[in-house]
Amino acid sequence: MDKPANPKSAHLLDDLESIRQLLGDDTLEPPMLTDTVLTEPVDEQIPLLLEPVDVAPPAAPKAAPERDPQTRRQDTLLHLDSELRAAAQLIMQDVINDFTPHIETEIKRRLDARLERLLNP
């Protein structure tokens, strides 16, 4: 892959790579542009404002039982994992935003060249 023209893009790519290595996603391949990603079932419906919604009354706060250090450590790790994944998504979105104009330009250039070859044999 060519080196990005924008030094900020290179920095973002380095950050993204280090996060990917930290999360242990070395063996995962990125999705193809033709792949679709469904995060939620398609058949779920969002209730309209006119529809009644069952709302349970708030439960009384319970005193938290004393947790052992291992449970607290697991909770902390889960929290850090979710924060790292959120940060990785933000970095990925920055990278996508940086490269989208370059990709669009290249697609338009190739399309124009292809159309020129097709229309002028």
Sine and cosine of phi, psi and omega as CSV:
sin_phi,cos_phi,sin_psi,cos_psi,sin_omega,cos_omega
0.00,0.00,0.63,-0.77,0.01,-1.00
-0.92,0.39,0.38,-0.93,0.05,-1.00
-0.97,0.25,0.71,-0.70,0.00,-1.00
-0.90,0.44,0.60,-0.80,0.00,-1.00
-0.95,0.33,-0.50,0.87,-0.04,-1.00
-1.00,-0.01,0.85,-0.53,0.00,-1.00
-0.89,0.45,-0.46,0.89,0.04,-1.00
-0.90,0.43,-0.61,0.80,0.03,-1.00
-0.89,0.45,-0.67,0.74,0.01,-1.00
-0.89,0.46,-0.65,0.76,0.02,-1.00
-0.90,0.43,-0.67,0.74,0.01,-1.00
-0.91,0.42,-0.64,0.76,0.04,-1.00
-0.90,0.44,-0.65,0.76,0.05,-1.00
-0.89,0.45,-0.69,0.73,0.03,-1.00
-0.88,0.47,-0.69,0.73,-0.01,-1.00
-0.90,0.44,-0.67,0.74,0.03,-1.00
-0.89,0.45,-0.67,0.74,0.00,-1.00
-0.92,0.39,-0.58,0.81,0.05,-1.00
-0.93,0.38,-0.65,0.76,0.02,-1.00
-0.88,0.47,-0.67,0.74,0.03,-1.00
-0.92,0.38,-0.63,0.78,0.00,-1.00
-0.90,0.44,-0.63,0.78,-0.01,-1.00
-0.98,0.19,-0.14,0.99,0.04,-1.00
0.97,0.23,0.47,0.88,-0.01,-1.00
-0.99,-0.10,0.55,0.83,-0.06,-1.00
-0.90,0.45,-0.56,0.83,-0.08,-1.00
-1.00,0.04,-0.16,0.99,-0.04,-1.00
-0.98,0.19,0.62,-0.78,0.07,-1.00
-0.98,-0.18,0.58,-0.82,0.05,-1.00
-0.93,0.38,0.45,-0.89,0.01,-1.00
-0.93,0.37,0.51,-0.86,0.05,-1.00
-0.96,0.27,0.37,-0.93,0.00,-1.00
-0.91,0.41,-0.36,0.93,0.00,-1.00
-1.00,0.04,-0.18,0.98,0.00,-1.00
-0.97,0.25,0.55,-0.83,0.09,-1.00
-0.95,-0.32,0.56,-0.83,-0.02,-1.00
-0.87,-0.49,0.85,-0.52,0.06,-1.00
-0.94,-0.34,0.87,-0.49,0.00,-1.00
-1.00,-0.09,-0.37,0.93,-0.02,-1.00
-0.70,-0.72,0.45,-0.90,0.08,-1.00
-0.86,0.51,0.62,-0.79,-0.07,-1.00
-0.95,0.31,-0.47,0.88,-0.12,-0.99
-0.99,0.13,0.01,1.00,0.03,-1.00
-0.95,0.31,0.59,-0.80,0.00,-1.00
-0.91,-0.42,0.61,-0.79,0.09,-1.00
-1.00,0.00,0.79,-0.61,-0.03,-1.00
-0.92,0.40,0.61,-0.80,0.06,-1.00
-0.99,0.17,0.28,-0.96,0.01,-1.00
-0.91,0.42,-0.44,0.90,-0.03,-1.00
-0.98,0.18,-0.31,0.95,-0.03,-1.00
-1.00,0.09,0.66,-0.75,0.04,-1.00
-0.94,0.33,0.58,-0.81,0.00,-1.00
-0.84,-0.54,0.77,-0.64,0.05,-1.00
-0.96,0.27,0.85,-0.52,0.02,-1.00
-0.86,-0.52,0.84,-0.54,0.02,-1.00
-0.98,0.19,0.59,-0.80,0.04,-1.00
-0.91,0.42,0.52,-0.85,-0.03,-1.00
-0.89,0.46,0.69,-0.73,0.00,-1.00
-0.97,0.22,0.49,-0.87,0.03,-1.00
-0.93,0.37,0.68,-0.74,-0.02,-1.00
-0.90,0.43,0.71,-0.70,0.02,-1.00
-0.99,-0.15,0.49,-0.87,0.07,-1.00
-0.94,0.34,0.80,-0.60,-0.03,-1.00
-0.93,0.36,0.79,-0.62,0.03,-1.00
-0.93,0.37,0.49,-0.87,0.01,-1.00
-0.90,0.43,0.83,-0.55,-0.05,-1.00
-0.98,-0.17,0.50,-0.87,0.00,-1.00
-0.98,0.22,0.31,-0.95,-0.05,-1.00
-0.87,0.50,-0.56,0.83,0.00,-1.00
-0.90,0.44,-0.66,0.75,0.02,-1.00
-0.91,0.41,-0.67,0.74,0.04,-1.00
-0.89,0.45,-0.63,0.78,0.01,-1.00
-0.90,0.44,-0.69,0.72,0.03,-1.00
-0.88,0.47,-0.68,0.74,0.04,-1.00
-0.87,0.49,-0.67,0.74,0.02,-1.00
-0.90,0.44,-0.68,0.73,0.01,-1.00
-0.90,0.43,-0.64,0.77,0.04,-1.00
-0.90,0.43,-0.65,0.76,0.02,-1.00
-0.90,0.43,-0.71,0.71,0.01,-1.00
-0.90,0.43,-0.63,0.78,0.03,-1.00
-0.88,0.48,-0.70,0.71,0.00,-1.00
-0.92,0.39,-0.60,0.80,0.05,-1.00
-0.91,0.40,-0.66,0.75,0.02,-1.00
-0.90,0.43,-0.65,0.76,0.02,-1.00
-0.91,0.41,-0.63,0.78,0.05,-1.00
-0.91,0.42,-0.66,0.75,0.04,-1.00
-0.90,0.43,-0.65,0.76,0.02,-1.00
-0.89,0.45,-0.64,0.77,0.03,-1.00
-0.90,0.43,-0.64,0.77,0.04,-1.00
-0.90,0.43,-0.68,0.74,0.02,-1.00
-0.90,0.44,-0.69,0.73,0.02,-1.00
-0.88,0.48,-0.65,0.76,0.03,-1.00
-0.91,0.42,-0.63,0.78,0.07,-1.00
-0.88,0.48,-0.68,0.73,0.01,-1.00
-0.89,0.45,-0.70,0.71,0.03,-1.00
-0.87,0.49,-0.69,0.72,0.01,-1.00
-0.89,0.46,-0.59,0.81,0.00,-1.00
-0.94,0.33,-0.60,0.80,-0.10,-0.99
-1.00,-0.04,-0.27,0.96,-0.04,-1.00
-0.83,0.55,-0.72,0.69,0.01,-1.00
-0.88,0.47,-0.59,0.81,0.01,-1.00
-0.92,0.38,-0.65,0.76,0.00,-1.00
-0.92,0.39,-0.69,0.73,0.02,-1.00
-0.88,0.47,-0.67,0.74,0.01,-1.00
-0.89,0.47,-0.70,0.72,0.00,-1.00
-0.91,0.41,-0.66,0.75,0.02,-1.00
-0.90,0.44,-0.68,0.73,0.02,-1.00
-0.90,0.44,-0.65,0.76,0.01,-1.00
-0.89,0.46,-0.72,0.70,-0.01,-1.00
-0.92,0.40,-0.63,0.78,0.02,-1.00
-0.90,0.44,-0.70,0.72,0.03,-1.00
-0.88,0.47,-0.68,0.74,0.01,-1.00
-0.90,0.43,-0.66,0.75,0.00,-1.00
-0.91,0.41,-0.70,0.72,0.04,-1.00
-0.88,0.48,-0.64,0.77,0.01,-1.00
-0.89,0.46,-0.67,0.74,0.02,-1.00
-0.92,0.38,-0.61,0.79,-0.02,-1.00
-0.95,0.30,-0.63,0.77,-0.07,-1.00
-0.99,0.13,-0.44,0.90,-0.02,-1.00
-0.85,-0.52,0.98,0.20,-0.05,-1.00
-0.94,0.34,0.00,0.00,0.00,0.00
